[in-house]
């Protein structure tokens, strides 16, 4: 019985040695072939660095005239990209430009949240959204604050929940800094605001809420407003 067991073990060891020897032979064969095996894919191989060359002017375009439309002064900047199409074309600005006023606008970027929403300009007001879902409105001429409004969800902090380390009671308080994202847009006399809490608001120019809808997911970008409609993963 013992000799049969030893014989079986010896056969298994020899088989394992042959298998490992095959892989060793294959590895050594790669050395003698002079490198890795060539690809079996058919077709012409084009280097990804083929276009890594310095650009040169096209001599045939030297006599081509560059025609720009007449410059114009836009009255508003109602979307993050100016117009809903993001195409502002040839804008005019009387220069030289210099700073007229400076204002603090709520919470900025830090380790907890990021300020991502660009301001918009409608009429004589500039609207800005900070990193804690708080909207501010200023007079474009003087920088005077007109109004501000927090759009972060409201909740109550439970003393019992805090004292018992969450074992009892329910804490519904919300950290506004967790709602970073969203943005502003305007059309048809309304200010549309999206937040990182998943809410989209419609406000009038004085800051009064006209309506609110929750999309159920955080919103990273600003809405787009055009033709009386606001679009943010949908149209209302």
GIRA-V366626 format. One record per pair of residues at least 12 apart in sequence whose ideal C-beta (glycine too) atoms are under 7 Angstrom apart, sorted by the first residue. I is the first residue (numbers start at 1). J is the second residue. Records with the same first field share a line. If there is no record, write none. Layout:
I: J, J
//
This chain:
68: 90
69: 89, 90
71: 90, 91, 92
72: 91, 92
73: 92
74: 88, 91
76: 121, 122
77: 120, 121
78: 120, 122, 185, 186, 187, 225
79: 120, 185, 224, 225
80: 118, 183, 222
84: 224, 225, 226
101: 142, 143
103: 138, 143
105: 128, 130, 136
106: 130, 132, 134, 136
107: 130, 131, 132, 134, 177
108: 131
109: 131
112: 177
113: 131, 132, 177, 180
114: 131, 180
115: 130, 131
116: 180, 181
117: 129, 182, 183, 184, 222
120: 184, 185, 186
121: 140
122: 186
124: 139, 140, 141
125: 137, 138, 139, 140, 146, 205
126: 138, 140
127: 184, 191
129: 182, 183, 184, 193
131: 177, 180
132: 152, 176, 177, 179
133: 150, 151, 152, 176, 179, 182, 195, 196, 197
134: 148, 150, 151
135: 148, 149, 151, 193
136: 148
137: 207
147: 206, 207
149: 207
150: 176
151: 193, 195, 199, 201
152: 174, 176, 179, 197
153: 174, 197
155: 172, 173, 174
156: 172, 173
157: 171, 173
158: 170, 171
179: 195, 196, 197
180: 196
181: 196, 218, 219, 220
182: 194, 195, 196, 219, 222
183: 221, 222, 223
184: 222
185: 222, 223, 224, 225, 230
186: 225
187: 225, 226, 228
188: 228
189: 205
190: 202, 203, 204, 210
191: 203, 205
192: 223, 225, 230
194: 219, 222, 223, 232
195: 219
196: 218, 219
197: 218
198: 214, 215, 216, 217, 218, 219
199: 212, 214
200: 213, 215, 223, 230, 232
213: 236
215: 233
219: 232
//
